[in-house]
Amino acid sequence: MKRLITLLPLLMISSTAFAQEAAAGGWSDTQSKAIKACCYFFAVALAAFGGTRSQSAAAAVALEGIARNPSAADKIMTPMILALALMESLVIFTLITVFLA
């Protein structure tokens, strides 16, 4: 996690450097489209990884709660399914954003 936190600012800074070089004529149109596509697919992969990781954590905690108190299964199941649907919608929004961009 610490590596990701240090890597994100570097990625943000490098995008401005790439933009300046592309404006100066360093990148061809095909190369800039390829880099853009790679960045979009990286965004989808990151969203899918985060979504599946959070969904598995939510399901694990819900199943642990049901195992400890089986009579509370009805009260746990509905909010868990709602939370899973909201997590999945964020991944789908990322996918739609990539296709529209």
C-alpha positions in Angstrom: 0.0 0.0 0.0 2.9 2.4 0.8 4.3 1.7 -2.7 1.0 2.7 -4.3 0.8 5.9 -2.2 4.3 6.9 -3.4 3.7 5.8 -6.9 0.4 7.8 -7.5 2.0 11.3 -7.2 4.8 10.2 -9.6 2.2 9.0 -12.1 0.3 12.3 -11.9 3.5 14.3 -12.5 4.6 12.1 -15.4 1.3 12.8 -17.2 2.0 16.5 -17.4 5.5 15.7 -18.7 4.0 13.4 -21.4 1.5 16.1 -22.3 4.3 18.7 -22.8 6.3 16.3 -24.9 3.3 15.4 -27.0 2.6 19.1 -27.6 6.2 19.6 -28.7 5.8 16.9 -31.4 7.5 14.0 -29.5 4.6 11.5 -29.8 2.8 10.5 -32.9 -0.9 10.2 -33.0 -0.8 6.5 -32.9 1.6 6.4 -29.9 -0.5 8.8 -27.9 -3.6 6.7 -28.6 -1.8 3.6 -27.5 -0.7 5.2 -24.3 -4.2 6.5 -23.7 -5.6 3.0 -24.2 -3.1 1.5 -21.8 -4.0 4.1 -19.2 -7.7 3.3 -19.6 -7.2 -0.4 -19.3 -5.1 0.2 -16.2 -7.9 2.2 -14.7 -10.4 -0.6 -15.3 -8.0 -3.1 -13.9 -7.5 -1.0 -10.8 -11.2 -0.5 -10.4 -11.9 -4.2 -10.8 -9.2 -5.1 -8.3 -10.5 -2.7 -5.7 -14.1 -3.7 -6.3 -13.4 -7.4 -5.9 -11.2 -6.9 -2.9 -13.9 -4.8 -1.1 -16.7 -7.3 -2.1 -14.8 -10.2 -0.8 -14.1 -8.4 2.5 -17.7 -7.4 2.9 -18.9 -11.0 2.2 -16.4 -12.4 4.6 -17.5 -10.1 7.4 -21.1 -10.8 6.7 -20.6 -14.5 6.7 -18.7 -14.3 9.9 -21.5 -12.3 11.5 -24.1 -14.8 10.3 -21.9 -17.7 11.7 -21.7 -16.0 15.1 -25.4 -15.2 15.2 -27.5 -17.2 12.8 -30.8 -15.5 13.9 -29.5 -12.2 12.5 -29.0 -13.6 9.0 -32.0 -11.7 7.6 -30.8 -8.4 9.1 -27.3 -8.9 7.7 -28.1 -10.3 4.2 -30.1 -7.3 2.8 -27.6 -4.6 3.6 -24.7 -6.8 2.4 -26.4 -7.4 -1.0 -27.1 -3.7 -1.3 -23.5 -2.8 -0.4 -22.2 -5.4 -3.0 -24.4 -3.9 -5.7 -23.1 -0.4 -4.9 -19.5 -1.7 -5.1 -20.1 -3.4 -8.4 -21.8 -0.3 -9.8 -18.6 1.7 -9.2 -16.6 -0.8 -11.3 -19.3 -0.7 -14.0 -19.1 3.2 -14.0 -15.4 3.0 -14.5 -15.9 0.6 -17.5 -18.5 2.9 -19.0 -16.3 5.9 -18.5 -13.4 4.2 -20.4 -15.7 3.3 -23.3 -17.1 6.8 -23.5 -13.7 8.5 -23.3 
